[in-house]
């Protein structure tokens, strides 16, 4: 994919964006078109993109220069013969789309619904939000939600999924897990995750993104 922005390189923004992209698609190759577009300068960004677009590899182009961020301004995806351009609906993409032959389709992008956990019969019911390349299963659950049920680090919980049930211990780090022990910890995003030390919890438990998971505190759950 190809990436254009006005983020600059003095701050962490470009690095964080690329880290998230590579976390989702580890084999992704990212071409940096430019990140030194003058802040919020849509015209300059459009000129940069139109000059570069014919040389970019086929695939995805992400352009983020958006003085209207946070407003009701839409994000759009424009399909062309050579790939898809993603960006704000502020004219940034139009010259580049024309340069490579015009659009075959354009759609408005709307945020997906984010599922939230809920408490049922004293248990926390949610789902797997994301599985990383190591098989760690990030849950859509905040540790404070377990804390509200009287559960803290060191506790043993019952984990229910797909008609099965396993015991898991709430630990601080991966290294705290015993061999083949399913554990629960707070990941780098501040969410609860089910993991196995040096093994895939996803494979071991048969979990994937969207799988239902219930955490049952000691003495809780029906």
Buried (B, 14 or more C-beta within 10 A) or exposed (E): BBBBBBBEEEEEBBEEBBEEBBEEEEEEEBBEBBBEBEEEBBEBBBBBBBBBBEEBEEEBBBBBBBBEEEEEEEBBBBBBEBBBBBBBBBEBBBBBBEBBEEBEEBEEEEEEEEEEBEEEEEBBBBBBBBBBEEBBBBBBBBBEBBEEBEBEBEBEBBBBBEEEEBEBBBBEEBEBBEEEBBBBBBBEEEBBBBBBBEBBBBEBBEBEEEBEBBBBBEEBBE
